[in-house]
Amino acid sequence: MAQGTQRKFSPEAQKEVDKILFSYGVKESAVLPVLHVAQREFGCLDRAAVELVASTLGLSPTRVAQTASFYTMFSPAPLGKHVIQVCTNVSCSLLGSEGIVRYLEKRLGVERGHTRPDGLVTLSTVECLGSCGTAPVMAVNDRYFENLTTEKVESILRELGL
Amino acid sequence: MAEKILLKNVGIPGSERLETYRSRGGYRALEKALRELKPSEVTDAVKKSGLRGRGGAGFPTGLKWSFVPKDVPGPRYLCCNADEGEPGTFKDRVILENDPHMLLEGIAISCFALSVVEAFIYIRGEFALGAERLERAVAEAEEAGLLGPNVLGSDFGLKVHVHRGAGSYICGEETALLESLEGKRGLPRLKPPFPASVGLYGRPTVINNVETLSCVPSIVQNGPEWFASIGTKGNTGPKLFAVSGHVERPGVYELPLGVTLRELLFEYAGGIRGGRGLKAVMPGGSSTPVITAEQADVKMDFDSLAAVGSALGSGAVIVMDDATCMVEVALGLTKFYRHESCGQCTPCREGLGWMVRLLEGIEFGRGSTADIDLLLEIASGISGKTLCPMGDAAVIPAQSTIARFRDEYESHVRTGGCPFKSAAGKVE
């Protein structure tokens, strides 16, 4: 383990982790749930976070890292405070998601797939969010914003203080 | 509109709460199953109802259940596939967010039929609201003795886990889902053995879609004959159609299987946006072959769509008007599948990247006629040559748009670019 990087869950997160461990009879099944807690707690799953999850579950860090790297919701590097994900899959693109992404790029001064240097916002495109009936759609952190127009995007950004 | 069965509670304030669900007759089917029926009678009812899986494959649900060996000692599991990720599909989300107790009741009855005491709902990670509501519903049901040990005072007990995915399309494939549930990368398994005999933790496992399981309470409550009277022969019951794209009123419509595409699009979804013409439809999600406006009278059921060379899939109807570039659609979807390929099988991992490069060439004016044929050749080198059905699915957008709209590909090649300049403009 790298020096000085040993992490701990906050008491609230630890409680959540204990609940997960209690609920699953097979500890491997707790990997994704505990990784979700760690991602939320530390903002990313860097090496120290992966090691913490591994030792919590009694698994090897390699085993946990292997799993974490497969899933797009787990990020190895810190993301912005606001993570904006615009769906660009078929139904959204038929209804103009490309225009929404370009508006955001220009307005926020950050290209898709990047985090702004001030750390306030990460902009990315994402595959189908399962909200095709209200396309185009984007998610900001955990929340969906649907039936987007550039005007609507603008008012969402203002609401977020961006 | 036909009587609503799956969406009957949607739109009622507090529809996600236990008291609302019970006040509308909820959990009576579970009570009936536990008090009046033997597990095998529940399975028989599901068989007789003709219910076919709503996740995409359309496999008879009762038959799937009967593959679980009865004489194997030890635990067996039920997994509810709530990893709704097929582009164009947003029907399960409606149930998860608005009527989680209907799903839980379906799961409980199914587990009773299958002698399962532990079930997992694998819900896609992005559905935060759905997961939250499901978790609360599980807690409410446990509190009320509808889940947990001794359900409704009987000997039957059931633990239900709400398990969140983390952003991976392939985990909707049933064996990848099991791998993911075991805390691993979502790599599909080689079949056979099938999950019915070797599934979660190596144990017999049934995997059913959200909408499929949500049909079970009404089958038990109203009888299999009633269910079988809805829809067409061999394609029974209500179906959720998720309509998106270029229609006036996109949304989820519950209609009997066998409704025509024309009726669905023009009577329910309000017709094509802005009075434009209909060009093409993917009738069951992005992995079902595109059909054309001339086929709009097709019945929306498993067998009728198969007869016109497509599939009902998940019932996700993606509608494209006459200003849509089919090459662009194929390119977008092939990129999606390339991104979601788990990388296990060489044809899918390498072939899709190659197809994307060729499609980009055609779309942006660097393609040749030979590239169109090469696309088809690569597609046939992927389809049927991978561990899981994703290989077959992934080539369908390119394959089917070339089959139906080859002239459009040719005109891209001839004119050196895309003849459809969308309002957003096109850049590489």
Chai-1 contact restraints between the chains, C-beta under 6 A:
chainA,res_idxA,chainB,res_idxB,connection_type,confidence,min_distance_angstrom,max_distance_angstrom,comment,restraint_id
A,V26,B,Y201,contact,1.0,0.0,6.0,A-B,restraint_1
A,E28,B,E182,contact,1.0,0.0,6.0,A-B,restraint_2
A,E28,B,G183,contact,1.0,0.0,6.0,A-B,restraint_3
A,S29,B,L181,contact,1.0,0.0,6.0,A-B,restraint_4
A,S29,B,G183,contact,1.0,0.0,6.0,A-B,restraint_5
A,V31,B,G183,contact,1.0,0.0,6.0,A-B,restraint_6
A,L32,B,A166,contact,1.0,0.0,6.0,A-B,restraint_7
A,T67,B,G183,contact,1.0,0.0,6.0,A-B,restraint_8
A,T67,B,K184,contact,1.0,0.0,6.0,A-B,restraint_9
A,T67,B,R185,contact,1.0,0.0,6.0,A-B,restraint_10
A,F70,B,R185,contact,1.0,0.0,6.0,A-B,restraint_11
A,Y71,B,A166,contact,1.0,0.0,6.0,A-B,restraint_12
A,Y71,B,G167,contact,1.0,0.0,6.0,A-B,restraint_13
A,Y71,B,S168,contact,1.0,0.0,6.0,A-B,restraint_14
A,T72,B,G167,contact,1.0,0.0,6.0,A-B,restraint_15
A,M73,B,G125,contact,1.0,0.0,6.0,A-B,restraint_16
A,M73,B,A166,contact,1.0,0.0,6.0,A-B,restraint_17
A,M73,B,G167,contact,1.0,0.0,6.0,A-B,restraint_18
A,F74,B,A166,contact,1.0,0.0,6.0,A-B,restraint_19
A,N89,B,P87,contact,1.0,0.0,6.0,A-B,restraint_20
A,N89,B,F336,contact,1.0,0.0,6.0,A-B,restraint_21
A,V90,B,P87,contact,1.0,0.0,6.0,A-B,restraint_22
A,V90,B,S286,contact,1.0,0.0,6.0,A-B,restraint_23
A,V90,B,I318,contact,1.0,0.0,6.0,A-B,restraint_24
A,V90,B,L333,contact,1.0,0.0,6.0,A-B,restraint_25
A,S91,B,G88,contact,1.0,0.0,6.0,A-B,restraint_26
A,S91,B,S244,contact,1.0,0.0,6.0,A-B,restraint_27
A,S91,B,G245,contact,1.0,0.0,6.0,A-B,restraint_28
A,S91,B,I318,contact,1.0,0.0,6.0,A-B,restraint_29
A,S93,B,G332,contact,1.0,0.0,6.0,A-B,restraint_30
A,L94,B,G245,contact,1.0,0.0,6.0,A-B,restraint_31
A,G96,B,A424,contact,1.0,0.0,6.0,A-B,restraint_32
A,E98,B,A424,contact,1.0,0.0,6.0,A-B,restraint_33
A,G99,B,A424,contact,1.0,0.0,6.0,A-B,restraint_34
A,E127,B,F336,contact,1.0,0.0,6.0,A-B,restraint_35
A,C128,B,P87,contact,1.0,0.0,6.0,A-B,restraint_36
A,L129,B,E126,contact,1.0,0.0,6.0,A-B,restraint_37
A,G130,B,E84,contact,1.0,0.0,6.0,A-B,restraint_38
A,G130,B,F90,contact,1.0,0.0,6.0,A-B,restraint_39
A,G130,B,R93,contact,1.0,0.0,6.0,A-B,restraint_40
A,S131,B,F90,contact,1.0,0.0,6.0,A-B,restraint_41
A,C132,B,G88,contact,1.0,0.0,6.0,A-B,restraint_42
A,C132,B,F90,contact,1.0,0.0,6.0,A-B,restraint_43
A,C132,B,S244,contact,1.0,0.0,6.0,A-B,restraint_44
A,G133,B,F90,contact,1.0,0.0,6.0,A-B,restraint_45
A,G133,B,S244,contact,1.0,0.0,6.0,A-B,restraint_46
A,G133,B,P250,contact,1.0,0.0,6.0,A-B,restraint_47
A,G133,B,G251,contact,1.0,0.0,6.0,A-B,restraint_48
A,D142,B,A128,contact,1.0,0.0,6.0,A-B,restraint_49
